[in-house]
Amino acid sequence: MSIPTEPNTAASDDVELAQPVAKVVVAHAMTGHSGSLGQSYRKAESPHARGPSPIDFDGLSFPSIGARERREDTEESRAARIEKISGAVRTIIECIGEDPNREGLLKTPERYAKALMFFSKGYEESVTHLMNKALFQEDHDEMVIVKNIDVFSLCEHHMVPFTGKIHIGYIPQNGKVVGLSKIARLAEMFSRRLQVQERLTKQVAIALQELLNPQGVAVVMEASHFCMVMRGVQKPGSQTITSSMFGAFRDNAKTREEFLSLIRRSGI
């Protein structure tokens, strides 16, 4: 994969980035939407992979149309959002041949609406707010690994779950480290959105690379996709493994093998 090498020129307001993002582009204001959706927002091309950077400039990360309005919801607008989803779920229940008025299903539309809001709560979070005050200086330049982080996400193609574990490692540079719990929270934030596993893996890797400018970052994810288990090829037990690596983990085979060996070990 070709990796752009243009110098970085922009930084976030909330976190002092070790390697700020390149090529800030001001997007034209979106039309046809109410409220703040009509405002301009900024996107940046990541210097590590094609596509928008996970380091946000306006309180969103990889923003989708509607994400800003959701982040800025009032209690009233959130209640209206849940009511709208509930109506759609009621229609779905009718369309599959069920009776939404029977006792067991009376509260199901509202329950599902609230559950879906939780499953997708990552749209309300951002990298910079998540990592605020979590970057530290420590005399450490060896590999740091947080492994076996449970993740739960929704496949954007069928909106059914895929679940698994993600393993994240990095090698600090210039003594810059991040709080360990924030690594797990970063994976949680990106997973609680409509996703594909390949993008989720890369988003976590790029975010850490741009936040810390470490010697290298490695992310490996293994997951089971219910769209393969419950429908389609119907293959229970199948696992999908994806990886994204930068710096020393990509360039140095011994470093990469050390990381892979450590995440395979059942105990340390």
C-alpha positions as CSV (number, residue, x, y, z in Angstrom):
1,M,0.0,0.0,0.0
2,S,1.3,3.4,-0.9
3,I,1.7,5.7,2.1
4,P,1.7,9.5,1.5
5,T,4.7,11.3,2.9
6,E,3.5,14.9,2.9
7,P,4.4,16.9,6.0
8,N,1.7,17.5,8.6
9,T,0.2,20.9,8.9
10,A,-2.8,20.9,11.2
11,A,-3.4,20.0,14.9
12,S,-6.5,19.4,17.1
13,D,-7.6,22.0,19.6
14,D,-8.2,19.4,22.4
15,V,-5.1,17.2,22.3
16,E,-1.5,18.3,21.4
17,L,-0.9,15.8,18.6
18,A,2.6,14.3,18.3
19,Q,2.2,14.1,14.6
20,P,-0.6,16.4,13.4
21,V,-2.7,15.5,10.4
22,A,-1.9,16.6,6.9
23,K,-3.9,18.3,4.2
24,V,-6.8,20.0,5.9
25,V,-9.6,20.5,3.5
26,V,-12.6,22.7,4.2
27,A,-15.7,21.1,2.9
28,H,-18.6,23.0,1.3
29,A,-21.6,23.4,3.6
30,M,-24.0,20.6,3.2
31,T,-27.5,21.5,1.9
32,G,-30.8,19.9,2.3
33,H,-30.4,19.3,6.1
34,S,-31.6,21.3,9.0
35,G,-29.7,22.7,12.0
36,S,-25.9,22.3,12.3
37,L,-25.8,19.7,9.5
38,G,-25.8,22.6,7.2
39,Q,-22.6,24.0,8.7
40,S,-19.2,23.4,7.1
41,Y,-17.0,20.8,8.7
42,R,-13.4,19.9,8.1
43,K,-11.9,16.6,7.0
44,A,-8.3,15.6,6.6
45,E,-6.5,13.0,4.6
46,S,-4.4,10.8,6.8
47,P,-0.7,10.6,6.0
48,H,-0.8,6.9,6.9
49,A,-3.7,5.6,4.8
50,R,-6.0,6.9,2.2
51,G,-9.3,8.3,3.5
52,P,-10.2,10.7,6.3
53,S,-8.1,10.9,9.5
54,P,-9.5,9.6,12.8
55,I,-8.1,12.7,14.5
56,D,-11.0,15.1,14.4
57,F,-11.0,18.8,14.2
58,D,-14.6,19.6,15.0
59,G,-15.6,17.1,17.7
60,L,-16.3,14.3,15.4
61,S,-14.2,11.4,14.0
62,F,-14.9,10.0,10.5
63,P,-18.1,12.1,10.6
64,S,-21.2,10.9,8.8
65,I,-24.2,13.0,7.8
66,G,-26.3,13.2,11.0
67,A,-23.5,12.5,13.5
68,R,-23.1,16.1,14.5
69,E,-26.8,16.6,15.2
70,R,-26.8,13.4,17.2
71,R,-23.8,14.6,19.3
72,E,-25.6,17.9,20.0
73,D,-29.0,16.3,20.9
74,T,-31.0,17.9,23.6
75,E,-33.2,15.7,25.8
76,E,-36.2,16.6,23.6
77,S,-34.5,15.8,20.3
78,R,-33.1,12.6,21.6
79,A,-36.6,11.5,22.7
80,A,-37.9,12.4,19.2
81,R,-35.1,10.3,17.7
82,I,-36.0,7.3,19.8
83,E,-39.7,7.8,18.9
84,K,-38.8,7.9,15.2
85,I,-36.7,4.7,15.4
86,S,-39.6,3.0,17.4
87,G,-42.0,3.8,14.6
88,A,-39.7,2.2,12.1
89,V,-39.2,-0.9,14.2
90,R,-43.0,-1.2,14.6
91,T,-43.3,-1.2,10.8
92,I,-40.6,-3.9,10.5
93,I,-42.5,-6.1,13.0
94,E,-45.7,-5.7,11.0
95,C,-43.8,-6.5,7.7
96,I,-42.3,-9.8,8.9
97,G,-45.9,-11.0,9.7
98,E,-46.0,-10.3,13.5
99,D,-48.6,-8.4,15.6
100,P,-46.9,-5.4,17.2
101,N,-49.9,-5.0,19.5
102,R,-49.6,-8.4,21.2
103,E,-48.3,-8.3,24.8
104,G,-44.8,-9.6,24.2
105,L,-44.1,-7.0,21.4
106,L,-45.9,-3.9,22.8
107,K,-42.6,-2.4,24.2
108,T,-40.3,-4.0,21.8
109,P,-40.0,-1.0,19.3
110,E,-39.0,1.4,22.1
111,R,-36.6,-1.2,23.7
112,Y,-34.9,-1.8,20.4
113,A,-34.6,1.9,19.7
114,K,-32.8,2.5,23.0
115,A,-30.6,-0.5,22.4
116,L,-29.7,0.7,18.9
117,M,-28.7,4.1,20.3
118,F,-26.4,2.3,22.7
119,F,-25.0,0.0,20.1
120,S,-24.1,3.1,18.0
121,K,-23.0,5.4,20.8
122,G,-19.6,5.8,19.2
123,Y,-21.0,8.5,16.9
124,E,-21.4,10.7,20.0
125,E,-17.7,10.4,20.9
126,S,-14.4,11.7,19.5
127,V,-10.8,10.8,19.6
128,T,-9.6,14.2,21.0
129,H,-12.2,14.3,23.8
130,L,-11.5,10.6,24.6
131,M,-7.7,11.2,24.8
132,N,-7.8,14.5,26.6
133,K,-5.3,14.6,29.4
134,A,-4.3,11.0,28.8
135,L,-1.0,11.5,27.1
136,F,2.1,11.3,29.4
137,Q,5.9,11.4,29.3
138,E,7.6,8.3,30.6
139,D,11.1,6.9,30.2
140,H,9.9,3.8,28.2
141,D,10.8,2.8,24.7
142,E,9.8,-0.8,24.6
143,M,6.7,-2.5,23.2
144,V,3.3,-1.8,25.0
145,I,0.5,-4.2,24.3
146,V,-3.1,-4.3,25.4
147,K,-4.6,-7.5,24.1
148,N,-7.9,-9.4,24.3
149,I,-10.1,-6.3,24.3
150,D,-13.6,-7.4,23.7
151,V,-15.4,-5.5,20.9
152,F,-19.0,-5.5,19.7
153,S,-20.1,-3.8,16.5
154,L,-22.8,-3.8,13.9
155,C,-22.0,-4.8,10.3
156,E,-23.0,-1.9,8.1
157,H,-24.1,-4.2,5.3
158,H,-26.8,-6.1,7.3
159,M,-26.9,-4.3,10.6
160,V,-26.3,-7.6,12.5
161,P,-23.5,-8.0,15.1
162,F,-20.0,-9.0,14.7
163,T,-18.0,-9.6,17.9
164,G,-14.5,-10.6,18.8
165,K,-11.2,-9.4,20.3
166,I,-8.8,-6.7,19.3
167,H,-5.1,-6.6,20.2
168,I,-3.2,-3.3,20.1
169,G,0.5,-2.6,20.5
170,Y,2.8,0.3,20.0
171,I,6.4,1.3,20.7
172,P,6.8,4.7,22.3
173,Q,9.0,7.4,20.8
174,N,10.5,10.3,22.8
175,G,8.8,8.9,25.9
176,K,5.2,9.7,24.8
177,V,2.7,7.1,26.1
178,V,-1.0,7.0,26.5
179,G,-3.1,5.7,29.4
180,L,-3.8,2.0,29.0
181,S,-7.5,2.3,29.6
182,K,-7.7,4.8,26.8
183,I,-6.4,2.2,24.3
184,A,-9.4,0.0,25.1
185,R,-11.8,3.0,25.0
186,L,-10.5,3.9,21.6
187,A,-11.4,0.5,20.3
188,E,-14.8,0.7,22.0
189,M,-15.5,4.1,20.4
190,F,-14.8,3.0,16.8
191,S,-16.6,-0.3,17.3
192,R,-19.9,1.3,18.5
193,R,-20.7,2.4,15.0
194,L,-21.9,0.8,11.8
195,Q,-18.6,-0.8,10.7
196,V,-16.7,-3.2,8.6
197,Q,-13.9,-5.0,10.4
198,E,-11.2,-3.9,8.0
199,R,-12.0,-0.2,8.6
200,L,-12.3,-0.6,12.3
201,T,-8.9,-2.2,12.6
202,K,-7.3,0.6,10.5
203,Q,-9.1,3.4,12.3
204,V,-7.6,2.3,15.7
205,A,-4.1,2.0,14.2
206,I,-4.1,5.3,12.5
207,A,-5.5,7.1,15.5
208,L,-2.8,5.9,17.8
209,Q,-0.1,6.6,15.1
210,E,-1.2,10.2,14.7
211,L,-1.7,10.8,18.4
212,L,1.6,9.5,19.6
213,N,3.9,9.4,16.6
214,P,5.4,6.2,18.0
215,Q,8.1,4.0,16.5
216,G,5.3,1.8,15.3
217,V,1.7,0.7,15.9
218,A,0.2,-2.8,15.4
219,V,-3.5,-3.7,15.6
220,V,-4.9,-7.3,15.1
221,M,-8.6,-8.1,15.3
222,E,-10.3,-11.5,15.2
223,A,-14.1,-11.6,15.0
224,S,-17.1,-13.7,14.2
225,H,-19.7,-12.1,11.9
226,F,-23.3,-13.0,12.4
227,C,-24.0,-12.2,8.8
228,M,-21.9,-15.3,8.0
229,V,-23.2,-17.4,10.9
230,M,-27.0,-16.7,10.8
231,R,-27.5,-16.1,7.1
232,G,-25.6,-16.3,3.8
233,V,-23.1,-19.2,4.0
234,Q,-24.2,-20.0,7.6
235,K,-20.8,-21.1,8.8
236,P,-20.7,-21.1,12.7
237,G,-17.2,-21.0,14.1
238,S,-15.7,-19.0,11.2
239,Q,-13.3,-16.3,12.2
240,T,-12.2,-13.2,10.3
241,I,-8.7,-11.8,11.2
242,T,-7.5,-8.4,10.1
243,S,-4.4,-6.4,10.9
244,S,-3.0,-2.9,10.4
245,M,0.6,-2.1,11.1
246,F,2.8,1.0,10.8
247,G,6.4,1.9,11.4
248,A,8.6,-0.7,13.1
249,F,5.9,-3.3,13.0
250,R,5.6,-3.1,9.2
251,D,9.3,-2.5,8.4
252,N,10.9,-4.9,10.9
253,A,10.0,-8.6,10.7
254,K,11.5,-9.4,14.1
255,T,9.4,-6.7,15.8
256,R,6.3,-7.8,14.0
257,E,6.9,-11.5,15.0
258,E,7.5,-10.5,18.6
259,F,4.1,-8.7,18.7
260,L,2.3,-11.6,17.1
261,S,4.0,-14.1,19.4
262,L,3.0,-12.1,22.5
263,I,-0.7,-11.8,21.5
264,R,-0.8,-15.5,20.8
265,R,0.4,-16.4,24.3
266,S,-2.3,-17.4,26.7
267,G,-0.4,-16.1,29.7
268,I,2.6,-13.9,30.4
